[in-house]
Amino acid sequence: MGIKDEQLVSLNARTSLDSPLKRDSLVLLHSRQLNLRPEPEVYIDNTNVNFYNDEGDNLLHISFRRVEKEIVFNSGPVGGDWGDEERVDLPGVFFRDDSYVIVYDHGDRYQILIDGRTVHYFTKRQGGEGTSVGYSVNDGTVSPIFSSTLGVVPSPHLNHVLDI
C-alpha cells in the first residue's frame, strides 16, 4: 500500500490536520507495526486515538483495549462528561502487521474502517470539524497497540490517500 502526503503524530502527542475532517472527507491512520499482546499488569491497557475540533471537544475517541478485547468509541465536550461508550470486539478486526484505520465523515456519523473493513458507525454527538488528532496510551502502558509514531493522512477522498 503506497501512502501519499503523510503527516506524523507521535505517541502521547497531538497534531493539527493539514485538512479538516468534515463531511465527505476522511483521515487515514497508518501504523508500521501491530502489537495485540495485552499488558495484564496495567489496570486499563489501552491505546487511544482522538479527533478534536477547534474548541477542544473530543469529536471521536477510539480506544483499543487489549485486556478487555474491545474497541471503545465515545466523545465528549472539553471539560465535560463523556457520553455512553459504544463497544465492538477487538479480536479479528486486524488483518495486517502494517495496519491502517480510516475515519470517514458522513456528516451525521463517522464510519470507522480497519484494514479496509467497516467495524463501526459512530453517530456524532459534538459539532465542528476535526482539526487535530491525538495519539496516546493510559498511564502505565508501556507498549501501544500501534507503532510509536502514526502516519496521518487527511483527504477529501480515498484515491488521494492510496496508490490504487
Buried (B, 14 or more C-beta within 10 A) or exposed (E): EEBEBEBEBEBEEEBEBEBBBBEEBBBBBBBEEBBEEBBEEBEBBBBBBBBBBEEEBBBBBBBBBBBBEBBBBBBBBEEEEEBEEBBEEBEEBBEEEBBBBBBBBEEEBBBBBBBEEEBBBBEBBBEBBBBBBBBBBBEEBEBBBBBBBBBBBBBEEEEBBBEE
